[in-house]
């Protein structure tokens, strides 16, 4: 892949960056799910559903716990908690 890159790309990124990117991709692939069926099922559900979800989280790891999926779920909860807190706080201030 490095050999087929243009001179501009080689100069801009350098071989060290290319090798790190390649190594990272290979390592990520080792932990990835072995099948894309869960992704395809989620896409099919989103297209066929009259009121699809805003976001679909699909486990993408061959590990017992997909830390990226857990993190994304927690971020969604944080937004909900923050919104609830701000609305509650504003309501309390208005009632004073």
MIDO-168621 format. One line per 5 residues: number of its first residue (from 1); their letters; for each residue y, z, x of N, C-alpha, C, O. Coordinates in steps of 0.02 Angstrom, whole numbers. Atoms other than C-alpha are relative to their C-alpha. Last residue first. Layout:
<pts>
NUM> A> Y,Z,X,Y,Z,X,Y,Z,X,Y,Z,X ~ ...
</pts>
This chain:
<pts>
96> XXXXX> -36,-61,-22,1549,2201,-1922,68,5,-31,105,52,-18 ~ 4,-54,49,1447,2077,-2023,38,63,20,40,111,-18 ~ -37,20,60,1500,1926,-1921,3,56,-51,51,62,-89 ~ -72,-2,-16,1445,2010,-1759,42,-19,-60,97,8,-69 ~ -20,-70,-6,1273,2047,-1831,74,5,15,108,50,-11
91> XXXXX> 0,-27,67,1253,1866,-1887,22,73,1,60,95,-42 ~ -59,26,35,1303,1803,-1716,6,29,-70,61,44,-93 ~ -58,-31,-31,1175,1917,-1633,64,-23,-36,107,18,-52 ~ -1,-70,22,1037,1864,-1753,63,34,26,96,71,-10 ~ -17,-1,72,1076,1680,-1727,5,71,-26,50,87,-65
86> XXXXX> -70,20,7,1081,1703,-1538,22,0,-73,77,22,-89 ~ -45,-53,-25,920,1803,-1536,73,-18,-11,112,24,-34 ~ 3,-55,48,827,1678,-1646,48,55,21,84,82,-21 ~ -36,22,60,884,1534,-1536,2,56,-52,54,68,-82 ~ -71,3,-16,830,1626,-1378,41,-20,-61,92,10,-75
81> XXXXX> -23,-69,-6,660,1671,-1453,76,1,14,112,40,-16 ~ 2,-31,67,629,1492,-1510,29,70,3,71,87,-39 ~ -54,30,39,684,1418,-1344,4,31,-69,58,45,-94 ~ -63,-28,-25,572,1542,-1251,59,-29,-39,105,8,-55 ~ -9,-67,29,424,1496,-1361,66,30,23,100,63,-16
76> XXXXX> -14,10,71,441,1312,-1314,13,67,-34,59,72,-75 ~ -69,23,3,451,1362,-1130,20,-12,-73,76,5,-93 ~ -44,-58,-7,292,1463,-1152,73,-20,-3,114,16,-31 ~ 3,-39,62,199,1312,-1219,47,60,3,80,76,-46 ~ -37,38,51,256,1204,-1074,1,37,-66,51,38,-101
71> XXXXX> -72,-5,-16,198,1338,-950,42,-37,-53,93,-10,-75 ~ -21,-68,18,27,1349,-1034,75,9,12,110,37,-30 ~ -1,-3,73,8,1160,-1025,23,69,-24,62,74,-71 ~ -57,40,23,57,1159,-842,6,1,-75,62,4,-102 ~ -62,-38,-9,-62,1303,-804,61,-39,-23,109,-9,-47
66> XXXXX> -49,50,-22,-212,1212,-876,68,33,3,101,42,-48 ~ -66,-8,30,-339,1354,-885,47,-53,29,54,-58,90 ~ 9,-41,60,-526,1328,-853,66,7,-39,67,2,-100 ~ 6,-73,-11,-490,1188,-730,-8,36,-67,3,7,-120 ~ 71,-15,2,-525,1003,-763,-13,74,13,-70,96,14
61> XXXXX> 29,-27,-61,-344,982,-806,-74,10,-9,-99,21,-64 ~ 9,54,-48,-244,880,-927,-32,22,64,-21,-8,117 ~ 26,-28,-63,-249,987,-1082,-15,-57,47,-52,-103,31 ~ 71,16,-10,-148,891,-1209,-21,31,66,11,21,118 ~ 23,-24,-64,18,953,-1275,-75,-12,4,-113,10,-39
56> XXXXX> 72,-14,0,91,848,-1414,-19,22,70,-7,-13,119 ~ 33,5,-64,279,850,-1442,-74,18,-8,-91,63,-47 ~ -49,21,-49,394,825,-1589,-33,-12,67,-16,-59,104 ~ -31,-53,-38,248,834,-1708,51,-29,48,49,-88,64 ~ 29,-19,-64,213,689,-1824,38,58,34,97,71,19
51> XXXXX> -51,-44,-31,267,685,-2006,-28,26,66,-53,82,70 ~ -63,14,34,175,540,-2089,57,43,28,115,22,27 ~ -26,-56,38,36,553,-1959,67,-18,-32,110,-48,0 ~ 26,0,68,-51,393,-1904,31,53,-45,27,47,-106 ~ -16,64,33,52,362,-1748,-21,1,-74,15,-26,-116
46> XXXXX> -72,7,6,52,544,-1690,19,-63,-38,66,-62,-79 ~ -23,-47,51,-134,566,-1728,76,-7,-11,99,-6,-68 ~ 22,26,65,-177,409,-1631,25,45,-56,48,21,-108 ~ -42,57,16,-73,468,-1483,-17,-29,-69,27,-47,-108 ~ -67,-25,16,-158,637,-1485,47,-56,-19,86,-50,-66
41> XXXXX> 4,-33,65,-331,556,-1493,69,26,-22,87,20,-80 ~ 6,53,50,-287,439,-1349,-3,29,-70,29,3,-116 ~ -66,32,4,-229,586,-1244,0,-54,-54,47,-59,-93 ~ -44,-48,33,-388,684,-1282,70,-29,-8,103,-18,-59 ~ 12,-1,73,-493,528,-1243,46,49,-36,68,35,-91
36> XXXXX> -65,5,33,-418,506,-1069,-5,4,-76,43,-9,-111 ~ -4,49,54,-574,569,-983,71,-1,-28,106,50,-28 ~ 44,57,-16,-613,659,-819,5,-56,-52,-19,-112,-40 ~ 55,7,47,-467,778,-837,-39,-63,16,-11,-112,41 ~ -15,32,64,-362,793,-681,-63,-2,-44,-119,2,-21
31> XXXXX> -4,-52,51,-396,918,-542,10,-29,-70,9,8,-119 ~ 60,-42,-5,-457,791,-412,-2,53,-55,-56,74,-76 ~ 54,35,34,-323,668,-470,-65,41,1,-106,36,-44 ~ -10,-10,72,-188,792,-419,-57,-32,-40,-79,-5,-91 ~ 17,-70,16,-257,794,-241,7,15,-74,-35,50,-103
26> XXXXX> 73,-8,-8,-257,604,-230,-21,71,-18,-71,81,-53 ~ 31,35,56,-80,595,-298,-75,7,2,-107,19,-50 ~ -11,-40,60,-19,726,-176,-32,-31,-61,-60,5,-103 ~ 44,-59,-4,-98,633,-30,7,44,-62,-43,69,-88 ~ 68,23,9,-14,470,-82,-49,60,0,-93,64,-43
21> XXXXX> 6,20,69,156,553,-102,-72,-22,-16,-100,-4,-67 ~ -1,-62,39,140,640,66,-10,-15,-75,-46,21,-109 ~ 64,-35,-10,87,477,149,-3,64,-40,-56,80,-68 ~ 53,40,32,234,382,74,-68,36,6,-105,40,-42 ~ -7,-10,72,357,519,124,-56,-36,-37,-86,-8,-83
16> XXXXX> 18,-70,13,294,516,304,3,16,-75,-42,47,-102 ~ 73,-5,6,298,325,307,-22,71,-15,-72,81,-50 ~ 35,-19,-60,484,315,272,-75,10,-12,-96,24,-68 ~ 44,-57,12,574,316,106,-36,24,63,-45,85,73 ~ -29,-50,44,726,203,127,-42,64,-5,-15,119,-4
11> XXXXX> -58,-32,-33,667,105,280,27,58,-43,46,110,-16 ~ 24,-36,-60,495,68,208,57,37,33,48,94,54 ~ 35,-59,24,572,24,39,-25,41,60,-18,103,60 ~ -50,-45,29,696,-95,120,-32,65,-24,-5,119,-11 ~ -33,-34,-55,561,-173,229,52,50,-25,62,103,4
6> XXXXX> -54,38,-31,462,-214,73,31,41,57,23,102,60 ~ -68,-20,20,299,-125,38,52,-42,36,41,-64,92 ~ -27,48,48,135,-221,61,70,18,-24,101,-20,-60 ~ -8,66,-31,88,-129,221,32,-51,-48,67,-96,-25 ~ -57,-3,-47,119,40,143,14,-69,29,72,-90,36
1> X> -59,0,41,0,0,0,63,0,44,111,-35,29
</pts>
